[in-house]
Amino acid sequence: MATVEVPKEQKVEPTTPAPAPSKPKTITLRISRFNPSEHAETKFEEFKIPVQKWTTVLEAILYVKQSLDHSVAVRYSCRQASCGSCGMKINGKPRLACYTKVSELESNVITVEPMNNFPIIRDLAVDFKQLFSTHKKMKPFIINEESEVQPGTKEFVQTPKDLEKFLQFSYCIKCGLCNSACPTMATDKSFIGPQGLAQAYRYTADNRDQGKKDRLKIVDQSHGIWRCHFAGSCSDVCPKGVDPAMAIQLLRGYMLGFRK
Amino acid sequence: MVPEYYLVIKMKESIIMKIHYGTALGAVALVAVHILMRLSQKFSDSLQYQNVLANYHFLPYALMLEVILILLSVHGFNGLRVILLELKQGVAYERAINYGSIVAMIVLVAYGSRTILMAGMGLS
């Protein structure tokens, strides 16, 4: 049998053995507990959780629910930052629990609390009623009398430039993190909020839409667009890269007559 | 229920805010003129009693002071109104703040105008 000589430089070096799986690290998860029907005050409960480098905060909370205390109330659904259900304050900053890895927080103690500026239903679950009702008030749909496509009619033409005007604002998942971070919302409970205002801009800037007048009238009130102080914290916390602070300034441009 | 679109005297918030920004710009420009006028002579001399009175007796300057008074009153009280509206909400409270701001604005302008007028006519 003929032997094949392998050139020296092509010789395969013996591979180093795969590293043994690292031992899971243990962190302390502090969960804010509040049940309006039972307790008068919020208290924190601590749990020791084994985590890997890929463990998310939501997984850590679910570990608590499965193994340590099933009574922890948390809202979640998709686990992939699409549904906007698991917004909460993690180490003081509003974030999505499913989109935040424990390892990125660089702390052995992780504190989770319900979002600010929302009524608490229980523990980490907050009431989104006002968020959704404000969103609905902004008429979040295309208003166009010719929107019914009849046989023979063509679709609305939209150039990439037209699309760019509002595209990022259509990525909003209604998680409420922006409203939670907004300093105006902390004192003004009637303020529309960055989520609603960004959506008002999203549809106003859409060249297929004819409802600009209606929407500008809705946001032009004493607790509307003019109460934004442009702190920018809404844009800072958005997990989808939406910039509500910019939307508010652009919408103001329409109201001041700088934009048509 | 908080009135949604209109505020006091049926004025849209965007109109109020346009006035707010306009009065700010106007006040900055005129106050700059007012300060520069102090520099037309030695600063301490410009604030001597007779020199100050002379300002009031010079009609264009007295008119400018009146305009500054109006601009700052409108801007200042609207700013205060906005702060108070953000602090607390409620129909009765908001109505009181809105009307209270207008009344305070009018009172201050009236009192300041009286001073300008009296000084201009040499009654002080």
Interface residues (C-beta under 8 A of the other chain):
Chain A: T184 T187 D188 K189 S190 F191 K217 I218 D220 Q221 S222 H223 G224 W226 R227 M255 L256
Chain B: V2 P3 E4 Y5 Y6 L7 K12 E13 S14 I16 M17 K18 V82 L85 E86 L87 Q89 E94
